[in-house]
Amino acid sequence: MKNSFKISRIQENDIKLFIELIELLNEVFEEPNQVASERQIKKLLNKPDFYAIVAIKEGRILGGLTAYELERYYTDKSELYIYDIAVKTEFQNQGIGKALIHYLKDYSTNNDIETIFVEAHSEDTQAVKFYESTFGKAEKVDHFNFEVKTINSNV
């Protein structure tokens, strides 16, 4: 499988490809998340600090990730937060996930991004093992979510 696929960043006008990536993430994570409106997807893809990266072979997405660049105030360099990463089940353990991470590392090296980080649930042993094989050291932290009810919660 190595080198038989292409990795690229989804461009701002390729809404269909991004929706395919979202559907892949939903399938792999076994979560029936909705797809946002086309207006929201366009808005997101137009943000230079949002990254949607895919591995494609013969027009088919094998895997992908989404990430956000976070500007910092202690340094002129940024960080990248990987929000989601997944590879279709039948293509897992073939180097696609590592190639996606490698793509981000190469991009970061050339664009003043000095740290890439990702979260994984401790009980998700497959994800933890994958990150241990591709990243530096793990760091134990407590993660807190603050749920906010918005005025217009239907959008």
Steps between C-alpha positions, in 0.01 A plus 500: 500500500792734564526781244199369308281780630518879490470724804370852455320781676137547404459833324239757596267426209507120529195465722408156361840354593477647851153349548646163394767543768235577763306189396819291529562638851141416599536148359831424670397653834158332472335830586200629307607865506319734267675693229487877550334726246679576175537860623683380812721261303598780257575728794719237663689408181569871439681535832877485449543356851275198429652193339316212335755251370413184306674192366348414162547211261318483167255770610410319823579638846692243704544719807526855617530744781385842609715740699503856625799731513518688828686829509695550822591805704825376659670447166459581131457128428169318490367164611278256311221317676382185325127491555418176316702238314375174353581240238235277345499170686610291200805725449618525860851381595631577151684823582227745396452653846875539545525658154231753596694588816825520302331739255404727792849480647656601167251783458566619855876501453465740208232724653618601849284244679705352781257262670230259385274353764201268517277355768400136540278330753717277716264205447541530121808280500523486120519880476745524791732241341482683167590836655779343703648374173474834318542772762738594774416434861151472639384747760221424747251785535144550615268621229189703586205585277284801571171450317350830389141543390493741211218737419447346159555131573326381181785620277 
